[in-house]
């Protein structure tokens, strides 16, 4: 289910925003959100809420990739993920130095 949601978000961004940079920004946004939820899960004492978060929110995007692929296919998707983060860093640094002063 989580892969369907992730692919749906990517499709939504591609269809409506039609810019490469928007897809690049989407992946880290989703990944950071999932990592925040994962940290929150560690500090929740209510077992029902923890079970809900644990069932519906994966730890991060590499865990989604690892859940549905393995071996060489996992390596390809993981390196694409790393490439997206490198491009994201480029855009962040570019915006940082070219931002309004």
C-alpha positions as CSV (number, residue, x, y, z in Angstrom):
1,X,0.0,0.0,0.0
2,X,2.8,2.4,0.8
3,X,4.4,2.0,-2.6
4,X,1.0,2.9,-4.2
5,X,0.8,6.0,-2.2
6,X,4.3,7.0,-3.0
7,X,3.8,6.4,-6.7
8,X,0.5,8.3,-6.6
9,X,2.2,11.3,-5.0
10,X,5.0,11.2,-7.7
11,X,2.3,10.9,-10.4
12,X,0.3,13.8,-8.9
13,X,3.4,16.1,-8.8
14,X,4.5,15.2,-12.3
15,X,1.0,15.7,-13.7
16,X,0.1,18.9,-12.0
17,X,3.4,20.7,-11.6
18,X,5.3,19.3,-14.6
19,X,8.7,20.5,-13.4
20,X,11.6,18.2,-12.7
21,X,12.6,20.2,-9.6
22,X,9.2,19.5,-8.0
23,X,9.7,15.8,-8.2
24,X,13.2,16.2,-6.8
25,X,11.7,18.2,-3.8
26,X,8.9,15.7,-3.3
27,X,11.1,12.7,-2.5
28,X,13.1,14.3,0.4
29,X,9.9,15.9,1.7
30,X,8.2,12.5,2.0
31,X,11.4,10.9,3.3
32,X,11.9,13.5,6.0
33,X,8.2,13.2,7.0
34,X,8.5,9.4,7.3
35,X,11.7,9.8,9.4
36,X,10.0,12.2,11.7
37,X,7.0,9.8,12.2
38,X,9.5,7.0,12.9
39,X,11.2,9.1,15.6
40,X,7.8,9.9,17.1
41,X,6.9,6.2,17.1
42,X,9.9,5.6,19.4
43,X,8.6,8.0,22.0
44,X,4.9,6.9,22.0
45,X,3.8,4.9,25.0
46,X,0.3,4.1,23.8
47,X,0.5,0.7,22.2
48,X,-2.6,1.2,20.0
49,X,-1.2,4.4,18.5
50,X,2.2,2.9,18.1
51,X,0.7,-0.1,16.3
52,X,-1.3,2.2,14.0
53,X,1.8,4.3,13.0
54,X,3.9,1.1,12.7
55,X,1.4,-0.4,10.3
56,X,0.7,2.5,8.1
57,X,3.9,4.5,8.1
58,X,7.2,2.9,7.0
59,X,10.5,4.2,8.5
60,X,11.8,5.8,5.3
61,X,11.8,5.5,1.5
62,X,14.7,3.0,1.4
63,X,12.6,0.7,3.6
64,X,9.8,0.9,1.1
65,X,12.2,0.1,-1.7
66,X,13.6,-2.8,0.3
67,X,10.1,-4.2,1.1
68,X,9.2,-4.6,-2.6
69,X,12.6,-5.3,-4.2
70,X,15.8,-7.1,-3.5
71,X,19.2,-7.7,-5.0
72,X,20.2,-5.8,-8.1
73,X,16.8,-4.1,-8.5
74,X,17.1,-2.8,-5.0
75,X,20.6,-1.5,-5.8
76,X,19.3,0.4,-8.9
77,X,16.4,2.0,-7.1
78,X,18.6,2.8,-4.1
79,X,21.2,4.6,-6.3
80,X,18.4,6.5,-8.0
81,X,17.2,7.5,-4.5
82,X,20.8,8.7,-3.7
83,X,21.0,10.5,-7.0
84,X,17.8,12.4,-6.2
85,X,19.2,13.4,-2.9
86,X,22.4,14.7,-4.6
87,X,20.3,16.7,-7.0
88,X,18.2,18.0,-4.0
89,X,21.4,19.1,-2.3
90,X,22.4,20.9,-5.4
91,X,19.1,22.8,-5.6
92,X,19.3,23.6,-1.8
93,X,22.8,25.0,-2.0
94,X,22.0,26.9,-5.2
95,X,19.0,28.5,-3.6
96,X,20.9,29.2,-0.4
97,X,23.6,31.2,-2.3
98,X,21.3,32.8,-4.9
99,X,18.4,33.6,-2.5
100,X,17.1,37.1,-1.9
101,X,19.4,39.3,0.3
